[in-house]
Amino acid sequence: MGKKKHKRKPGEVSLLSFVEAPSTEEKEEKVKRERKENVGEPGGVEAAAAATGEVEGEILEFISGRGRVSKSELWSWVKKRGLSPASFYRALTKLLREGAVKRVFDEDLEEHMFYVND
């Protein structure tokens, strides 16, 4: 006798569901549900882009207010503000790539320094 395939409902979990690979139909349904859930909600792609823009502005304001900022000063400021390391890194690399902020190595301090490019 062959193994009988049991068609599962989308929310149903069985012992074999952890072992069996999901069918393409189940994968497509899951992707559709996730897209519907994430449309227009904060925390989606739009919110991440907006948050990055806000972080960029805060970083620029902090560096321009101090003139030159060392990497350790910048990192302590990020931790004090409660920013996530990922959003900080994303914003800083974008500012460096666009040329808004420059990074130089200070041999006396043996540390990278950041300043706003005029």
C-alpha positions in Angstrom: 0.0 0.0 0.0 1.3 3.4 -0.9 1.5 6.4 1.3 -1.6 8.5 1.4 -1.1 12.2 0.8 -3.0 14.4 3.2 -3.8 17.8 1.9 -3.2 20.3 4.7 -5.0 23.5 5.3 -2.7 26.6 5.3 -2.6 27.0 9.1 -2.5 23.3 10.0 0.6 21.8 11.4 1.4 18.1 11.6 4.4 16.0 12.7 5.5 15.5 9.1 5.2 19.2 8.2 8.6 19.8 9.7 10.2 17.1 7.6 8.3 17.5 4.3 9.3 20.2 1.9 6.4 22.6 1.3 4.8 22.4 -2.1 5.1 25.3 -4.6 1.4 26.2 -4.0 2.0 26.5 -0.2 5.1 28.7 -0.9 3.2 31.0 -3.2 0.3 31.3 -0.7 2.7 32.1 2.1 4.4 34.8 0.0 1.0 36.3 -0.9 0.0 36.4 2.7 3.2 38.1 3.7 2.9 40.7 1.0 -0.7 41.5 2.1 0.4 41.8 5.7 3.3 44.1 5.0 1.6 46.5 2.6 1.4 50.0 4.1 2.5 48.9 7.5 5.2 50.7 9.4 8.3 48.4 9.4 8.0 47.7 5.7 10.5 48.9 3.0 9.1 52.4 3.0 9.5 52.8 6.8 13.1 51.5 6.6 13.9 54.0 3.9 12.4 56.9 5.8 14.2 55.8 9.0 17.5 55.8 7.1 16.8 59.3 5.8 16.2 60.5 9.4 19.3 58.8 10.7 21.4 60.4 7.9 20.1 63.8 8.9 21.0 63.2 12.5 24.5 62.0 11.7 25.1 65.0 9.4 23.8 67.4 12.1 26.1 65.8 14.8 29.2 65.8 12.6 28.7 69.4 11.3 28.0 70.6 14.8 31.4 69.3 16.1 33.5 69.9 13.0 35.4 66.6 13.1 34.3 63.5 14.9 36.3 60.4 15.7 34.9 56.9 15.1 34.7 56.2 18.8 32.8 59.5 19.5 30.4 58.7 16.7 29.8 55.2 18.0 29.2 56.3 21.6 26.7 58.9 20.3 24.9 56.2 18.3 24.7 54.0 21.4 23.5 57.0 23.6 20.8 57.8 21.0 19.6 54.2 20.9 20.0 53.8 17.1 20.4 50.3 15.7 23.8 49.5 14.4 22.3 48.4 11.1 20.5 51.7 10.4 23.5 53.7 11.5 25.9 51.7 9.2 23.4 51.9 6.3 23.1 55.7 6.7 26.8 56.3 7.2 27.8 54.3 4.1 25.2 56.2 2.1 26.6 59.5 3.3 30.2 58.4 2.5 29.1 57.1 -1.0 27.3 60.4 -1.8 30.3 62.4 -0.7 28.4 64.3 2.0 30.7 63.0 4.7 34.5 62.3 4.3 36.5 59.8 6.3 40.2 60.3 7.0 42.7 58.4 9.2 44.3 60.5 11.9 47.7 59.1 12.7 48.1 60.9 16.0 44.9 59.5 17.4 45.2 56.3 15.3 41.5 56.5 14.5 39.2 57.3 11.6 37.8 60.9 11.7 34.6 62.0 9.9 33.8 65.5 8.8 31.2 67.1 6.6 32.3 67.7 3.0 31.6 71.3 2.0 
